[in-house]
């Protein structure tokens, strides 16, 4: 029914501090927000019992208390596997205690005395951080249960169509021509066709036609007999023979010379192969899949590729879309690559900030999926925090892209003023973010020193960092 809205989510917060004034301060600051439910405990033993129930989203925990230290409570909470996020409250703030508590699993810390804005900002940041982790964990579970089609990640409409096409062509022996830009995953598609074909228990042999000169490529494809040319000290099988009764995948087939194209066409027509230097032929039974990042149709028109071979190869054409045309797959791919990296390498990284994914979805990806995989591996190595923030991305992800007039000029002075303001605002945002990154770098993430140096309040700087999803800890 219209006009009826669900009640706002209220976060359950446990405050454990032996100073009653701290609990009262938190009540005064947080209760008017109407999105927190508070339980205040001044006795650390009772506070620990409450924490171990696991009923709380957030736990604000004092470090220095009688009977039971906050660090010991933190260890017991994390040791019991309680999912609550813990924020350390300390009046003895040092880098050592802060780092130690974070290493034990605390999400953040706040120093006494703290202002209302400081408390709200820290809580909001930890809530967002927790939400991101939960989203990434859920996605990892989803990926574990459903790895796309034959291990190929993709839920976009374009990829679903390709998966459907693979299912239809795989049971046949029809030649398949896979086209697409470099890095789109053409070999993965070829392997998927083989794995779902009747030849799945037979060899899947690949040959990159761009890596060999014509004389060596001919030998690689068809084999040679001993003494047929300088250096041929033994008879060798070509990939056509090796792939007999299986699948042969020729990558970058556009690099084959016209002379070898003629010999390749004859092999496809007769299913017989003659080694270089031999006078006899042998029978082969292969399923051929080829791939290229070139337009073979244009090469045919220019006389650089045989027309009859072209049609022989493209019995079933499959065109892989570039990553920029399947942006809805970027999050799944990024999480998949991160999980693969984590299985072999130690890294604190557990997921991606939503704004990071937004920036990645806006990027052009000239290197396609291969570029995304390499980027995720680099970020997993270089990022020190659990969440990959937008500030961790390379500078090319944030190159200024001012609004452009793609269809027509403004029709009125008012429209022009709005356009002008939009350009100015965007340029200002780019400069403001660069200024903040430069400041954080110069003062190594020290918010107090950075705010003093540039002449603004600490709380104002916190707000600016939140605006651009910048994390001061990333600059320590």
C-alpha positions in Angstrom: 0.0 0.0 0.0 1.3 3.5 -0.8 2.2 5.7 2.1 3.3 2.8 4.3 7.0 2.5 5.0 8.9 -0.1 6.9 10.4 1.0 10.2 14.0 2.1 10.0 16.7 -0.5 10.9 17.8 0.0 14.6 21.4 -1.2 15.3 21.9 -2.9 18.6 24.8 -1.3 20.5 26.4 -2.6 23.7 28.5 -0.1 25.7 31.0 -1.5 28.2 32.7 1.2 30.2 33.2 1.5 33.9 32.7 5.3 33.8 28.9 6.0 33.9 29.5 9.4 32.3 30.6 7.7 29.1 27.3 5.7 28.9 25.3 8.8 29.6 27.2 10.7 26.9 26.5 7.9 24.3 22.8 7.9 25.3 22.6 11.7 24.8 24.3 11.6 21.5 22.8 8.4 19.9 19.2 8.0 21.2 17.9 11.1 19.3 19.2 9.4 16.1 16.4 6.8 16.5 18.5 4.2 14.8 20.3 2.7 17.8 19.2 0.5 20.7 21.6 0.9 23.6 22.6 -1.4 26.5 25.0 0.2 28.9 27.2 -1.9 31.3 29.6 -0.4 33.8 30.7 -3.8 35.1 33.2 -5.4 32.7 32.3 -9.0 33.8 28.6 -8.4 33.1 29.5 -6.6 29.9 31.5 -9.7 28.7 28.5 -12.0 29.4 26.3 -9.7 27.3 28.8 -9.5 24.5 29.1 -13.3 24.3 25.3 -13.6 23.6 26.0 -12.3 20.1 22.9 -10.2 20.2 24.7 -6.9 19.3 25.7 -5.3 16.0 28.2 -3.0 17.7 30.1 -3.1 20.9 31.8 0.0 22.3 34.5 -1.3 24.6 36.7 0.6 27.1 40.3 -0.5 27.2 41.2 0.3 30.9 38.7 -1.1 33.4 39.1 -2.8 36.9 38.8 -6.6 37.2 38.8 -7.2 33.5 40.7 -5.3 30.9 39.1 -4.3 27.6 41.8 -6.1 25.6 41.0 -9.4 27.3 37.3 -8.9 26.6 38.1 -8.2 22.9 40.1 -11.5 22.8 37.3 -13.5 24.3 34.7 -12.0 21.9 36.7 -12.7 18.8 37.8 -16.1 20.2 34.2 -17.1 20.6 33.4 -16.2 16.9 31.0 -13.4 17.9 30.2 -11.4 14.7 29.6 -8.1 16.6 31.8 -5.2 15.4 34.0 -3.9 18.3 35.0 -0.2 18.6 37.6 0.5 21.3 37.1 3.4 23.6 40.4 4.7 25.1 41.6 7.6 27.1 45.1 6.4 26.6 45.3 6.5 22.8 48.6 5.3 21.4 49.5 3.9 18.1 50.6 0.7 19.9 47.3 0.0 21.6 45.2 1.0 18.6 47.2 -1.3 16.3 47.1 -4.1 18.8 43.4 -3.9 19.2 42.9 -3.8 15.4 45.1 -6.8 15.0 42.9 -8.6 17.5 39.8 -7.9 15.4 38.6 -4.4 16.5 36.9 -2.5 13.7 38.0 0.9 14.9 38.8 3.0 18.0 37.8 6.4 19.4 39.7 8.5 22.0 38.2 10.1 25.1 37.0 12.8 25.2 35.1 12.5 21.9 32.7 14.9 20.3 29.1 13.9 19.2 30.2 14.1 15.5 33.3 11.9 16.1 31.1 9.2 17.7 28.5 9.3 15.0 31.1 9.2 12.2 33.0 6.2 13.7 29.7 4.3 14.2 28.5 5.0 10.8 31.8 4.0 9.2 31.9 0.7 11.1 28.3 0.0 10.2 29.0 0.6 6.5 32.2 -1.5 6.7 30.3 -4.3 8.3 27.6 -4.2 5.6 30.2 -4.3 2.9 31.8 -7.4 4.5 28.5 -9.1 4.8 27.7 -8.4 1.1 31.0 -9.7 0.0 30.7 -12.8 2.1 27.2 -13.5 0.7 28.5 -13.0 -2.8 31.4 -15.4 -2.1 28.9 -18.0 -0.9 26.8 -17.5 -4.0 29.9 -17.8 -6.3 30.8 -21.0 -4.5 27.4 -22.5 -5.2 27.1 -21.2 -8.7 30.3 -20.6 -10.7 28.6 -19.4 -13.8 28.7 -21.7 -16.8 31.6 -24.2 -16.7 33.5 -21.9 -14.4 33.0 -18.8 -16.6 31.7 -16.0 -14.4 28.9 -13.9 -15.9 25.2 -13.2 -15.3 24.7 -10.4 -17.9 22.3 -10.9 -20.7 25.1 -11.0 -23.3 27.0 -13.8 -21.4 23.8 -15.8 -20.8 23.2 -15.7 -24.6 26.8 -17.0 -25.1 26.3 -19.8 -22.6 23.1 -20.8 -24.4 25.0 -20.8 -27.7 27.7 -23.0 -26.2 25.2 -25.6 -25.0 23.7 -25.8 -28.5 27.0 -26.0 -30.4 29.0 -28.2 -28.0 27.3 -31.6 -28.9 28.1 -31.1 -32.6 31.4 -31.2 -34.5 30.8 -27.8 -36.2 33.7 -25.4 -36.4 33.5 -22.5 -34.1 35.0 -19.0 -34.6 35.3 -17.0 -31.4 35.9 -13.3 -31.9 36.4 -10.5 -29.4 39.0 -8.0 -28.1 42.2 -9.2 -26.4 41.6 -10.3 -22.8 37.9 -11.2 -23.1 38.4 -14.9 -22.4 38.3 -16.6 -25.8 40.3 -19.6 -24.7 37.9 -20.1 -21.7 35.0 -20.3 -24.1 36.8 -22.8 -26.3 37.6 -25.0 -23.3 34.0 -24.8 -22.2 32.8 -26.0 -25.6 35.3 -29.0 -25.3 34.3 -29.9 -21.8 30.6 -30.1 -22.7 31.1 -32.0 -26.0 31.2 -35.7 -26.7 35.0 -35.3 -27.0 35.4 -34.2 -23.4 37.5 -37.2 -22.4 39.9 -36.6 -25.4 42.7 -34.1 -25.7 42.1 -30.3 -25.8 45.1 -28.9 -27.6 45.8 -25.2 -28.0 48.2 -23.4 -30.4 48.8 -19.7 -30.5 49.4 -18.8 -34.1 50.8 -15.4 -33.3 54.0 -16.7 -31.6 55.7 -18.5 -34.4 57.1 -17.5 -37.8 55.4 -19.2 -40.8 58.0 -21.9 -41.3 57.9 -23.0 -37.6 54.1 -22.6 -37.5 53.6 -25.0 -40.4 55.7 -27.6 -38.5 53.8 -26.9 -35.3 50.5 -27.4 -37.0 51.2 -30.4 -39.3 54.5 -31.8 -37.9 57.7 -32.7 -39.7 59.9 -35.6 -40.5 63.5 -36.0 -39.5 65.9 -34.0 -41.8 63.1 -32.0 -43.5 64.8 -28.7 -42.6 67.8 -27.5 -40.6 67.4 -28.4 -37.0 64.8 -31.2 -37.6 66.8 -33.9 -35.8 63.7 -36.1 -35.2 60.3 -36.7 -36.6 57.6 -34.6 -34.8 53.9 -34.8 -34.6 51.9 -31.6 -35.2 49.0 -30.4 -33.1 46.5 -31.8 -35.6 47.8 -35.4 -34.9 48.2 -34.7 -31.1 44.6 -33.6 -30.9 43.3 -36.6 -32.8 39.7 -37.5 -31.7 39.8 -34.4 -29.4 39.5 -30.6 -29.9 42.1 -28.3 -31.4 42.0 -24.6 -30.5 43.9 -22.3 -32.8 44.2 -18.8 -31.2 44.9 -15.7 -33.2 44.2 -17.5 -36.5 44.4 -14.2 -38.3 48.2 -14.4 -38.1 48.4 -17.5 -40.4 50.0 -16.7 -43.8 48.1 -17.3 -47.0 50.3 -20.2 -47.9 49.5 -22.0 -44.6 45.9 -21.0 -44.9 45.7 -23.0 -48.1 47.2 -26.1 -46.4 44.9 -25.7 -43.4 41.8 -25.5 -45.7 42.9 -28.8 -47.4 43.3 -30.5 -44.0 39.8 -29.4 -43.0 38.3 -30.6 -46.3 40.1 -34.0 -46.4 40.7 -34.7 -42.6 44.2 -35.8 -43.7 47.6 -34.2 -42.6 50.9 -34.3 -44.4 54.0 -33.6 -42.3 56.6 -31.1 -43.6 59.0 -33.1 -45.7 56.8 -36.2 -45.9 55.2 -37.8 -49.0 52.5 -39.6 -47.0 49.4 -38.5 -45.2 47.6 -39.6 -42.0 44.0 -39.5 -41.1 42.9 -37.2 -38.3 39.6 -36.6 -36.5 39.5 -33.3 -34.7 36.9 -30.6 -33.7 38.4 -27.2 -34.7 37.8 -24.1 -32.7 39.5 -20.9 -33.8 39.8 -17.4 -32.3 40.9 -13.9 -33.3 40.7 -10.3 -32.1 40.8 -9.2 -35.8 37.9 -8.7 -38.2 38.4 -11.6 -40.6 35.7 -10.3 -42.9 37.7 -7.1 -43.5 40.8 -9.2 -44.0 39.0 -11.2 -46.7 38.0 -8.0 -48.5 41.7 -6.8 -48.4 42.9 -10.1 -49.7 44.8 -11.1 -46.5 42.6 -14.1 -45.6 41.1 -16.7 -47.8 37.3 -16.4 -48.2 36.7 -20.1 -48.4 38.7 -20.8 -45.3 36.9 -17.9 -43.5 33.4 -19.5 -44.1 34.8 -22.9 -43.2 36.0 -21.6 -39.8 32.9 -19.6 -38.9 30.2 -22.3 -39.2 29.2 -21.1 -35.7 30.4 -17.6 -34.8 30.6 -16.5 -31.2 31.4 -12.9 -30.4 32.6 -12.2 -26.9 31.6 -8.7 -25.6 34.2 -6.4 -24.0 34.0 -6.0 -20.3 32.8 -2.4 -20.6 29.6 -3.9 -22.2 29.0 -6.3 -19.4 29.5 -4.1 -16.3 27.0 -6.1 -14.3 29.6 -8.9 -14.2 32.4 -6.8 -12.7 31.6 -7.4 -9.0 31.3 -11.1 -9.5 34.5 -11.3 -11.5 36.4 -9.1 -9.0 35.3 -11.2 -6.0 36.1 -14.4 -7.9 39.7 -13.2 -8.7 40.2 -12.1 -5.1 39.1 -15.5 -3.8 41.5 -17.3 -6.2 44.4 -15.0 -5.1 43.6 -15.5 -1.4 43.9 -19.3 -1.7 47.5 -19.0 -2.6 48.7 -15.7 -1.0 48.3 -14.1 2.4 46.4 -10.8 2.3 44.2 -8.8 4.7 41.8 -7.9 2.0 38.3 -9.3 2.4 36.2 -7.4 -0.1 35.4 -4.2 -2.0 33.8 -1.0 -1.0 30.6 -0.3 -3.0 32.1 3.0 -4.3 35.1 1.0 -5.6 32.8 -1.2 -7.6 31.0 1.8 -8.9 34.3 3.3 -10.1 35.3 0.0 -11.7 32.0 -0.1 -13.5 32.6 3.3 -15.0 36.1 2.4 -16.2 36.6 1.6 -19.9 38.7 -1.6 -19.3 40.9 -1.6 -22.5 42.5 -4.9 -21.3 39.1 -6.4 -20.5 38.8 -9.3 -18.1 42.6 -10.0 -18.1 43.1 -6.4 -17.0 40.6 -6.8 -14.2 42.2 -10.0 -12.9 45.7 -8.3 -12.9 44.2 -5.2 -11.1 42.6 -7.3 -8.4 45.8 -9.2 -7.7 47.8 -5.9 -7.5 45.3 -4.4 -5.1 45.3 -7.6 -3.0 49.1 -7.3 -2.7 49.3 -3.5 -2.0 46.2 -2.8 0.1 46.7 -3.0 3.9 43.1 -2.8 5.0 40.3 -5.3 4.8 38.3 -3.3 2.3 39.6 -2.1 -1.1 38.5 1.6 -1.1 38.2 3.9 -4.2 41.5 5.6 -3.1 43.3 2.3 -3.7 42.5 2.3 -7.4 45.0 3.6 -9.9 44.7 7.3 -11.0 43.4 6.3 -14.4 40.1 5.3 -12.8 39.5 9.0 -11.8 40.7 10.9 -14.8 38.5 14.0 -15.2 35.5 13.3 -17.5 33.8 16.7 -17.9 30.2 16.7 -19.3 30.1 16.9 -23.0 27.4 18.0 -25.4 26.6 14.9 -27.5 23.4 15.9 -29.2 22.7 19.7 -29.1 23.6 22.9 -27.4 21.6 24.4 -24.5 18.5 26.1 -25.8 18.4 28.9 -23.2 20.7 30.9 -21.1 19.3 29.1 -18.0 20.2 25.7 -19.5 23.7 27.0 -20.2 24.2 28.2 -16.7 23.2 24.8 -15.3 25.6 23.1 -17.7 28.4 25.5 -16.7 27.7 24.9 -13.0 27.8 21.1 -13.5 31.2 21.4 -15.2 32.5 23.6 -12.4 31.2 21.3 -9.6 32.7 18.2 -11.2 36.1 19.9 -11.7 36.0 21.1 -8.0 35.2 17.6 -6.8 38.2 16.2 -8.6 40.6 18.8 -7.2 39.1 18.5 -3.7 39.7 14.8 -3.6 43.3 15.1 -4.9 43.9 17.7 -2.2 42.6 15.4 0.5 44.7 12.5 -0.8 47.8 14.7 -0.9 47.1 15.9 2.7 46.6 12.4 4.1 49.8 11.2 2.4 51.8 14.1 3.8 50.7 13.6 7.4 50.6 9.8 7.1 46.9 9.5 7.9 47.1 11.5 11.1 43.7 13.3 11.1 44.5 15.7 13.9 47.7 17.0 12.3 46.2 17.1 8.9 43.2 19.1 10.0 45.4 21.6 11.9 47.7 22.0 9.0 45.0 22.8 6.4 43.0 24.9 8.9 39.7 23.0 9.4 38.0 21.2 12.3 38.8 17.5 12.7 35.1 16.6 12.4 34.9 18.5 9.1 37.9 16.6 7.7 36.2 13.3 8.8 33.1 14.4 6.8 35.1 15.2 3.7 36.9 11.8 3.9 33.6 10.1 4.2 32.3 12.0 1.2 35.1 10.6 -1.0 35.2 7.2 0.7 38.8 7.8 1.8 40.2 5.9 4.8 42.9 7.6 6.8 44.3 4.2 7.9 45.3 3.5 4.3 47.8 6.3 4.5 49.5 5.3 7.8 
